């Protein structure tokens, strides 16, 4: 699914919102996730997953054309870890409501 397909699907599912508003919402969410990762923060969306930036150490690579050794600088790369609910849905598991802790009822004598 592309970003424009996502926007079209959200706009169709929410007819009370104008398409430009949906575009702004989607762009703002992506921009905020990107900005948080650039700051080194972690973004967690419960039930969906967590975005973080992982640091890759500098290493020695090879030029595929010549086979020559080339130094590769260290860098940060975006990383996504899917949440449990997303993994279950992708693997065909049943969609279940989030589990709640059991409530304790107190009865009077």
Secondary structure, 3 states (H helix, E strand, C coil): CCHHHHHHHHHHHCCCCCHHHHHHHHHHHHHHHHHHHHHCCCEEECCCEEEEEEEECCEEEECCCCCCEEEECCEEEEEEEECHHHHHHHCCCCCCCCCCCCCCCCCCC
